[in-house]
Amino acid sequence: MMDKTLAVQLLKQMMEIRQFEDKIMELLAKNVAEGGSHLYAGMEAVAVGAISALRTDDYITSTHRGHGHAIAKDGDLKALMAEILGRKTGVCKGKGGSLHLADVSKGNLGANGVVGGSIGLATGAGLSIKMKKTDQVVLCFFGDGATNQGIFYESLNIASLWQLPVIYICENNFYGMSVSVKRASAVQDLSKKALAFDMPAETVDGMDVLAVRESVSRRVNQARSGQGPSFIVANTYRYYGHSRSDPRVYRTREEEKFWRERDPIPNFSRKMIEQGILSQEEVTQLEEQVKQAIEEATEYAIDSPWPEPEELYTDLYA
């Protein structure tokens, strides 16, 4: 039977991501949050399941849709919310915003707005681990569209050649912005793209947090023991549009209904209740605790000061 402490951790983090993202959408609608923000709601099982397989000293690299990864890598809700609202108390002092969340102290090497940008960063981090001769690993998150970028092939090739401890995780939500993966990739089974590098690969149900955790745990153990990189395709679905300006007209109601029925949070809750690991009352209490934490984080962020103008040129590196 599953450990109750782990069950609570997985469920709580998925709830935090969902409610955090719902709150961001609310703040965007009120123009309290400004600029671009790409929400992770619906994809929680990938970040939570994958990162739960790591040690605290392991690394991740993220994407433009990076709030979920940051929360799952032990991110502070208040500091993350403050960063997205551009406040001084943010995890990057209000200078990174939604697209550049990073917290090196937690092993989160950061999000970025470049499609496939995380892949080169993760490969470099993997090389640094190999050179330092530690047994850390790197999880590299990217979307289906990134598998069509040149950096994907260059990085996976060198990682396989040098046997770097990187687990490449493609969060396949089936759309690159508004373009279906069926129209963008000649290969529909994205895991086959690893064949070019003689790299172990598999596809996993990205709506099942335990399936993701099991798959990533195996690959992490292999990488940690010196067996090199691997490639995991997690099939998942984003509930919101690509960004707040996206009305999702390219998706059908039937398609969205299909994926809503596979929602990782209520399905995992139901499974834990059926197995007697958690009670309905405990699930409800946990949801209320998370709701309170999100409200406190929002209030903290809104009440926090803006960065001073003289801070504009600090923290720059060349």
N, C-alpha and C positions, 0 to 999 in steps of 0.2 A: 504493500500500500504506500501511496505517496506521502512524503513527510509534510505535515501540516504547515510548518514554518515556511517551507518552500512554496507551498500552494498559496499561502497568504502573500508572500513576496511577489510571485508572478501575477496574481490577480490585482494586487494593489498597484503595481507599476503599470499594468495595462489600463486600469481605471484612471490613474494619474495622467497618462498620455491622452486618453480620450477626453477627459474633462478639461485638461489644459488646452487642447486644440479647439474644443467647443468654445471655451472662453476667449481664445485668440480671435476666432471668427466673430464673436459678439463684439469684441473691442475694435476689430476692423470695421464692422458695420457702423459703429459709433464714432469712427475716426479718432478713437483714443490711441489705437495702434495705427501706425502709418507705414507706407512703403509696401514692398512685396513680402508675402508670407505664404509658404507652401505647406499645407497641413498634412499630417500623418494619420489622421483618424481612419480606422479600418485596418491598418497595417501593424497594429500594436504587437501582435504575436511574434513578428519577425524580430524586432528590436529586443523585446523582453526575453524571448526564448533563446536567442543567440547570445546576448550579452550575459545572461545568467550562467553561461558555461565558462565564463572567464574568471581569472583572478583579478584582484584590484590593480596589480601592476601591469596587466596586459593593456594593449592599445586598441582603439578603434579609429577609423576615419569615416566621415559622414558625407551627406549630400545636401543639396538645397532644401530637401524635405527632412531636416535633421532634428527637429524638436524631440521626437520619440527616442532617437539614439541617445541624445543628451540626458534625458530623464532616466533611461534604463542604465546608463553608465554612472549612476549615483549622483546625477545632477541635482543641485539645490533649486527647488521650485521658485523660491523668491528671487534668487539671482538670475535664473533663466528668464522669468517673466520681466524682470527689470531690464534685462538686456534687450529683449524684443521691443520694449517700450522706449529704448534709447536712454535709459537712466544710468547715472554714475555708479549706482550700486550693482549694476549688471555684471555678469560673469566676465565680460570683456570691457568693463567700464563704460558700457553704452556705445562702444565704437564698432561693434561687430554686427549687432542686430540679428534678425531672424536667419539670414543667409550665412552668417559667419560665427555661429555659436561654437565655442571651443573652451575646453578646460583641461589644460595639459596636466594639472595636478591630479586629475581623476583619470588620466589616460585617454581623454577625448582630444584627439589631435585636430578636430575641427570639421565644420561643414564648409561648403563653398558653393558658389553659383555656377561653376563650370561643369558641364556634363562629362562625367568620367574623371573629374579632377581628383577625386578621392583615391583613384586606383594607383596613380603615380606616387602619391603621398604614402600610401600603405606599403607599397613595394620598397620605397626608401626606408621606411621605419623597419621593415623586415630585414633589410640589409644591415641596418645599424645593430639590430639584435644579433644577427649572425656574426658581425665583427666584434661585438662585445662579449660574445659567447655566453649569453644568458639563455634561460629557457622560456622567455616571454613569447607571446604570439600577438598577431594583429588580425582584427576583423575588419574587413574592408566592405562597406556598404555602397551599393550603386544601383541604378535602375536599369530596366531592360534596354533603354535607348543607349546607355553607355557601352553596351556590348557591340555597338556598331562603330565605336570610336577607335582610332588608331592606337591610342594609349592603352586600351584594353589588351590588344594583341602584343604590343611591345612589352608591357609590364608582366603579363602572365608568362610570356616566353622567358624573360630573364629570371622571373621567380622560380620557374620550373628548372631552368638551367642551373641556377645557383642553389636550388632547394631552400628557398626562403620560407620562414614560418608565418605565412599569410593565408588566411581563409577568405577567399573572395566570395561575397554574398550578393547575388543579384536579386533585388526586390522587384520581381516581375509583376507589376500591377497592370500590365497589358496595354498601357498607353504612354507614349512619349509626348507629353503635352496633350495634343488631341489626336495624334496619329496612332492607330492600332499597331501593335507589334507585328500583326499579320501582314501589314503593308510596308513595314520598315525593315524586317529581317527575312532574308532568304531561308534561314533555318528557323523553324518554329519551335523545335526542342532546343532551347538555349543552352542546355547542359552539354550538347554536342560540340559547342564551340571550344570546349576545353580539350577536345581530341587533338587539336593541332599542337598542343604542348605536352602531350602524354601525361596529362594531369587528371587525378581522380575527380570525378564529378557526380552529382546526383541532383534530383529534383525533389523538393519537399513541399508539403501542404503548409503554406505560409499563413493560414488562418488557424492553425493548431499550434499553440505555444509549446506543447510537450513534444510534438513531432519536430519542431525547429530545434528545441533544446537538445533532443537526442542526437539529431544529425550533426549539429555544430559541436557538441561535446566529443563525438568520435573524431571529427576532423581536428579539433583543438588538441586532443591527446596525441594524434599522429604528428602534428606540427611540432608540438612541444618535445617529442621524442626524436626529432631530427628527420622525420620522413617527408618534409617539404610541404608545399602548398596544396590547396584543393579548391574546388569551385562548387558552390551550392546555389541552385536556383530555387528561390522561395516564391511560389505563386500566391499572390495576395491581391488586395484591391483597395484603392483609396476612395473614401466616401464623398469627400468634397471634390471640387474641380481642381484642375492643375494649380490655379491660384484663385483669388477672390473674383477676378474678372472673367472666369471661365464658367459659362452656364451649363456645361456638360451636354450640349445638344447632340453630340456624337455618340452618346450612350443611350440604350433603350431602357425603359422602365423595367422590362422583364429581366434584363441583365443586372440592373442594380438590385432588384428584389432577390435574385438568386444569391448574390454575394451578401446582402443584408441577412439572409437566413443563415449564413455561415459565420456571422459575427463572432470573433474570437472571445469576447468578454462574456456575454450571456451563455455561450456554449461551454466555456471552461467552468463558469460558475455552476451551471447545471450538472456537469460531470462531477465536480467536487461534492456537491450536495448529494447526488445519487450514490456516491461511494462512501458517504458518511464522514468525509474528511472535514467538511465545513457544513454549518447549518444555514438555512435561509436567513435567520436572524443575524448571523455573523457576516454574511455577505452584505446585507442591508446596512449594518453598522459600519463596515469597511467603506462602503460607497459614501456614506455620510461623512466619515472622517476625511476621505479624499476631497469631497466637495468643500468642506471647511478649509482644508489646506490650500485649495486652489483660490478660494475667496481671500484668504489671508495673503497669499502670494500676490494677488492682483492689487489688493489694497496697499501692500508694501511697495509695489512697483510704482503705482500712481503717485504715492506720497513721497517717493524718492526724488532727490534733486537731479537736474540735468548736468552733464559734464560742463566744466568751465571752458570757455573759448581757448584759454591758453594751453589746454590739454591737447589741442589739435595735432601738434607735431610730436607728442611723446609716444612711446611704444612703437615707433617706426623703425624698421630694420632694412638695411640695404647691403 
